[in-house]
Amino acid sequence: MAKTDLNLDLPLLSESPAGWAEIASARLDLFLADHAGCEQQAALSALSLADRYLDDEELVDKLTSLAMEEIVHFRRVAAILRSRSIFAGRKRSNPWVQALLKNIQDRREPHHKVDRLLVGALIEARSCERFTRLLTVTDDTEVQELLTDLGPAEARHWRMFYDLAARELPESELASRWRAWLLFERDLTAKGGKLPTVHG
């Protein structure tokens, strides 16, 4: 994948479809409202995963810390929405994330745990890529500052999820599983790029 302007080393096999950043930039109200929902869901998902694997001390520690960070991000986006009198409305569905989760079919452990963590890594990596692409086209100073902060945070998050998964399987098996997920995500993302949402 081509390097982004922030020079973030992402594992993704493709860039977002051409034109997505311009679509999002033209409807920052919708992007920000959706972004708030994504941050909220990220916190809830991290806590849910921590609750499922309470016996994994490292995972619980890192995911509860992540949840707290995502709540801070949510509050920051919510403040921007309030300052602009943007009503976020109902929580929007995220078909892209739902498709990733639906693709988790192996219920055996540790494979289910690994897949949940690898999906988390993909979500964070694609979010980072989207934030970075939008940063290059928007002239909204407040949004620029937000994306400049959150892009590197998402880059750190995807690596954390991946490193947690890497503890569970031999390197070769993990690499094969990760490659399959990267291919699935690439094909899924190629179908999008039409909506001004984080993963639209």
C-alpha positions in Angstrom: 0.0 0.0 0.0 1.2 3.5 -0.8 2.5 5.6 2.1 0.1 8.2 3.4 1.1 11.8 4.0 1.6 11.0 7.7 4.0 8.2 6.7 2.0 5.7 8.7 3.0 2.1 8.2 -0.3 0.3 7.6 -0.8 -3.3 6.7 -3.7 -2.7 4.3 -3.5 -4.1 0.8 -5.4 -1.2 -0.8 -6.3 2.4 -0.5 -9.8 3.6 -0.1 -11.7 4.1 -3.4 -10.8 7.3 -5.2 -13.1 10.2 -4.3 -14.1 9.0 -0.8 -12.2 11.8 0.9 -13.8 14.4 -1.3 -17.3 13.0 -0.5 -16.6 13.0 3.2 -15.1 16.5 3.1 -18.2 17.9 1.4 -20.4 16.4 4.2 -18.4 16.8 7.3 -21.6 17.0 9.3 -22.4 13.4 8.4 -18.8 12.3 8.7 -18.5 13.7 12.3 -21.8 12.3 13.4 -20.8 8.8 12.1 -17.4 9.2 13.6 -18.9 9.8 17.1 -20.8 6.6 16.7 -17.7 4.7 15.7 -15.7 5.9 18.7 -18.6 4.9 21.0 -18.8 1.5 19.4 -15.0 1.0 19.6 -15.1 1.6 23.3 -18.0 -0.9 23.8 -16.4 -3.5 21.6 -13.1 -3.3 23.5 -15.0 -3.8 26.8 -17.0 -6.7 25.4 -13.8 -8.4 24.3 -12.1 -7.8 27.6 -15.2 -9.3 29.4 -15.1 -12.4 27.2 -11.4 -13.1 28.0 -11.2 -11.9 31.6 -8.5 -14.6 32.3 -6.1 -12.8 29.9 -4.6 -10.1 32.1 -2.6 -8.4 29.3 -5.6 -8.3 27.0 -7.9 -6.9 29.7 -5.4 -4.3 30.7 -4.8 -3.1 27.1 -8.4 -3.2 26.0 -9.8 -1.4 29.0 -7.2 1.3 28.5 -8.2 1.5 24.8 -11.9 1.8 25.8 -11.0 4.8 28.0 -9.1 6.4 25.2 -12.0 5.9 22.7 -14.4 7.5 25.2 -12.1 10.5 25.3 -12.2 10.6 21.5 -16.0 10.3 21.5 -16.3 13.2 23.9 -14.0 15.3 21.7 -16.1 14.6 18.5 -19.3 15.1 20.5 -18.1 18.5 21.6 -17.4 19.5 18.0 -20.9 18.3 17.0 -22.4 20.4 19.8 -20.4 23.5 18.8 -21.7 23.2 15.2 -25.3 22.4 16.3 -25.1 19.1 14.5 -27.6 16.5 15.8 -26.0 13.1 15.5 -29.4 11.3 15.4 -29.7 7.6 15.9 -26.7 5.4 15.9 -26.0 4.4 12.3 -25.4 0.8 11.2 -21.9 0.1 9.9 -22.3 -2.6 7.1 -18.5 -2.7 6.6 -17.8 -3.6 10.2 -20.8 -6.0 10.2 -19.4 -7.8 7.2 -16.1 -8.2 8.9 -17.7 -9.6 12.1 -19.9 -11.9 10.0 -16.9 -13.4 8.4 -15.7 -14.7 11.8 -16.8 -18.3 11.4 -14.3 -20.3 13.5 -15.7 -20.7 17.0 -12.8 -22.8 18.3 -10.3 -21.2 20.6 -7.8 -19.6 20.3 -8.9 -19.1 16.7 -12.1 -17.2 17.5 -10.1 -14.9 19.9 -7.5 -14.3 17.2 -10.0 -13.5 14.5 -11.8 -11.0 16.9 -8.4 -9.3 17.5 -7.5 -9.3 13.8 -10.8 -7.7 12.9 -10.1 -5.1 15.5 -6.7 -4.5 13.9 -8.4 -4.1 10.5 -10.9 -1.6 11.7 -8.3 0.6 13.4 -6.0 0.4 10.3 -8.7 1.3 7.9 -9.9 4.1 10.1 -6.3 5.5 10.2 -6.1 5.3 6.4 -9.4 7.1 6.0 -8.5 9.8 8.6 -5.2 10.4 6.8 -6.8 10.7 3.4 -9.5 13.1 4.6 -6.8 15.2 6.2 -5.2 15.8 2.8 -8.4 17.3 1.3 -10.3 19.1 4.0 -9.7 22.8 4.8 -11.6 22.7 8.0 -9.0 23.6 10.7 -10.9 22.0 13.6 -11.3 18.8 11.7 -7.7 18.9 10.6 -6.6 19.1 14.2 -8.8 16.2 15.1 -7.6 14.0 12.3 -4.0 14.9 13.0 -4.3 13.6 16.5 -6.5 10.6 15.8 -4.7 9.2 12.8 -1.6 8.2 14.7 -3.7 6.9 17.6 -5.5 4.5 15.2 -2.1 3.4 13.8 -1.0 2.5 17.4 -4.3 0.7 18.0 -4.1 -1.6 15.0 -0.7 -2.7 16.1 -1.9 -3.4 19.6 -4.7 -5.6 18.4 -2.3 -7.5 16.1 0.3 -8.0 18.8 -2.3 -9.4 21.1 -3.4 -11.9 18.4 0.3 -12.8 17.7 0.6 -14.3 21.2 -2.0 -17.0 20.4 -0.7 -18.8 17.3 2.6 -19.9 15.7 4.0 -17.2 13.4 3.3 -19.1 10.2 -0.3 -19.8 11.1 -0.9 -16.3 12.2 0.6 -15.0 8.9 -1.7 -17.1 6.9 -4.8 -16.1 8.9 -3.8 -12.4 8.7 -3.3 -12.6 4.9 -6.8 -14.1 4.5 -8.3 -11.3 6.5 -6.3 -8.6 4.6 -7.6 -10.0 1.3 -11.2 -10.1 2.6 -10.9 -6.5 3.8 -9.4 -5.3 0.5 -12.3 -6.7 -1.5 -14.9 -5.4 1.0 -13.5 -1.9 0.9 -13.4 -1.9 -2.9 -17.2 -2.0 -2.8 -17.4 1.2 -0.7 -16.2 4.7 -1.0 -19.6 6.2 -1.8 -20.8 7.5 1.5 -19.4 10.3 3.7 -19.0 8.0 6.7 -15.8 6.6 8.3 -16.1 3.3 6.6 -18.7 4.1 4.0 
